[in-house]
């Protein structure tokens, strides 16, 4: 299990989230409920956050099918 101090060290700064946009659609990104991905609802893509750094490359993103998007939308912040 990850050390809590280590986990806090790599958290995404909420101020940074306000500045980030989807590289494809240029729309706002939303933090997933488990804080491990940034979700672009418009593009139906999830971008991973690794050690507090969002990987906003289309090569790193995973596609989200409509069912998963509906499920995730209930838990988005």
C-alpha positions in Angstrom: 0.0 0.0 0.0 1.2 3.5 -0.8 2.6 5.7 2.0 0.0 8.5 2.8 2.7 11.1 2.8 3.9 9.9 -0.7 0.3 10.0 -1.9 -0.3 13.5 -0.7 2.9 14.6 -2.4 1.7 13.5 -5.8 -1.8 15.0 -5.6 -3.0 17.1 -8.5 -3.2 20.8 -7.5 -6.8 22.0 -7.9 -5.6 25.3 -9.3 -3.9 23.4 -12.1 -7.1 21.5 -12.9 -8.8 24.9 -13.6 -6.2 25.6 -16.3 -6.2 22.2 -18.1 -8.3 21.4 -21.1 -8.7 18.4 -23.3 -6.0 18.5 -26.0 -8.5 17.3 -28.6 -11.7 19.4 -27.9 -10.2 22.2 -25.8 -13.1 21.6 -23.3 -12.8 21.5 -19.6 -11.5 18.3 -17.9 -13.1 16.7 -14.8 -11.3 14.8 -12.1 -12.5 11.2 -11.7 -14.0 10.2 -8.3 -10.9 8.1 -7.5 -8.6 11.0 -8.6 -6.6 8.8 -11.0 -7.8 10.3 -14.3 -9.0 13.5 -15.9 -12.1 12.9 -18.0 -13.0 14.7 -21.2 -16.8 14.2 -21.5 -16.9 15.9 -24.9 -14.2 13.6 -26.4 -15.1 10.6 -24.3 -11.5 10.2 -23.2 -9.8 9.5 -19.9 -6.3 10.9 -19.3 -4.2 9.2 -16.6 -2.7 11.1 -13.7 0.7 9.5 -12.8 2.5 10.7 -9.7 0.4 13.9 -9.7 1.2 14.7 -13.4 -1.7 14.6 -15.9 -0.6 12.8 -19.1 -2.6 14.8 -21.7 -1.3 13.0 -24.7 -3.8 11.4 -27.0 -1.5 8.4 -27.0 -1.9 8.0 -23.2 -5.7 8.5 -23.2 -8.2 5.7 -23.1 -11.5 5.8 -24.8 -14.6 5.7 -22.7 -17.7 4.0 -24.0 -21.1 5.6 -23.5 -22.1 3.3 -20.7 -18.9 3.9 -18.7 -19.3 7.7 -19.3 -22.8 7.6 -17.8 -21.5 5.7 -14.8 -18.5 8.0 -14.4 -20.6 11.1 -14.8 -22.4 10.3 -11.6 -19.1 10.3 -9.7 -17.3 13.2 -11.4 -16.2 16.3 -9.4 
